[in-house]
């Protein structure tokens, strides 16, 4: 997925952003990654997308294709690991090139401790909300689906993070509360000194989902538009935005997004 951001900003800001990007391309287009577990400790021996395995400090670099640009998104996968591991954050494996070095939080599949971690449970919730299939999430985490559902429903009572609470409320279809917490999470993430685009996109997208569930289509469209601003080639976001615009009585504005989403999904 590509994001060409420079054309939207002033020359001065472009220079600032480019300065941030320079470390990325210092070694012919290498993306720096740092792998940690749920306790924040480095994880060694993990390869992402056929790159070199992480060292003792949990760090590695993967080569980027020659046409990769600052602001592009890459989807990471675990190609090799000493144990059966999965990505907790980002839950969908999407990392923007500007967000470097990117921290990847990992967990071992089958570990019941994942049910006690609010971070891991939020990752389960995000997966379940997008796919609509809890059994797939249970298979991926190698845990019982009923126990995962119980953990997701109980997340709002254990977490202090508005994003995690919002996901739990959204899963329980308490949409008004979900929207309130997710809006708070979006504001917090946009105000962070070091912004992580994936976290902002997630907060905006799931806020849109909560608003759409209440049929607040114009407000949902605004939230989806915010998500699309940072990730313009995401079929799920484009489809959601197009649908919200059509439901808002703006079919001429929504149909192009729906068409683009169909094209991306057919690739």
Rosetta blueprint (number, residue, H / E / L):
1 X L
2 X L
3 X L
4 X L
5 X L
6 X H
7 X H
8 X H
9 X L
10 X L
11 X H
12 X H
13 X H
14 X H
15 X H
16 X H
17 X H
18 X H
19 X H
20 X H
21 X H
22 X H
23 X H
24 X H
25 X H
26 X L
27 X L
28 X L
29 X L
30 X E
31 X E
32 X E
33 X E
34 X E
35 X E
36 X E
37 X L
38 X L
39 X L
40 X L
41 X L
42 X E
43 X L
44 X L
45 X L
46 X L
47 X E
48 X E
49 X L
50 X L
51 X L
52 X L
53 X L
54 X L
55 X L
56 X L
57 X L
58 X L
59 X E
60 X E
61 X E
62 X E
63 X E
64 X L
65 X L
66 X L
67 X L
68 X L
69 X L
70 X L
71 X L
72 X L
73 X E
74 X E
75 X E
76 X L
77 X L
78 X E
79 X E
80 X E
81 X L
82 X L
83 X L
84 X L
85 X E
86 X E
87 X E
88 X E
89 X E
90 X L
91 X L
92 X L
93 X L
94 X E
95 X E
96 X E
97 X L
98 X L
99 X L
100 X L
101 X L
102 X E
103 X E
104 X E
105 X E
106 X E
107 X E
108 X E
109 X L
110 X L
111 X L
112 X H
113 X H
114 X H
115 X H
116 X L
117 X L
118 X H
119 X H
120 X H
121 X H
122 X H
123 X H
124 X H
125 X H
126 X H
127 X H
128 X H
129 X H
130 X H
131 X H
132 X L
133 X L
134 X H
135 X H
136 X H
137 X H
138 X H
139 X H
140 X H
141 X H
142 X L
143 X L
144 X L
145 X H
146 X H
147 X H
148 X H
149 X H
150 X H
151 X H
152 X H
153 X H
154 X H
155 X H
156 X H
157 X H
158 X H
159 X L
160 X L
161 X L
162 X H
163 X H
164 X H
165 X H
166 X H
167 X H
168 X H
169 X H
170 X H
171 X H
172 X L
173 X L
174 X L
175 X H
176 X H
177 X H
178 X H
179 X H
180 X H
181 X H
182 X H
183 X H
184 X H
185 X H
186 X H
187 X H
188 X H
189 X H
190 X H
191 X H
192 X L
193 X L
194 X L
195 X L
196 X L
197 X H
198 X H
199 X H
200 X H
201 X H
202 X H
203 X H
204 X H
205 X H
206 X H
207 X H
208 X H
209 X H
210 X H
211 X H
212 X H
213 X H
214 X L
215 X L
216 X L
217 X H
218 X H
219 X H
220 X H
221 X H
222 X H
223 X H
224 X H
225 X H
226 X H
227 X H
228 X H
229 X H
230 X H
231 X L
232 X L
233 X L
234 X L
235 X H
236 X H
237 X H
238 X H
239 X H
240 X H
241 X H
242 X H
243 X H
244 X H
245 X H
246 X H
247 X H
248 X L
249 X L
250 X L
251 X H
252 X H
253 X H
254 X H
255 X H
256 X H
257 X H
258 X H
259 X H
260 X H
261 X H
262 X H
263 X H
264 X H
265 X H
266 X H
267 X L
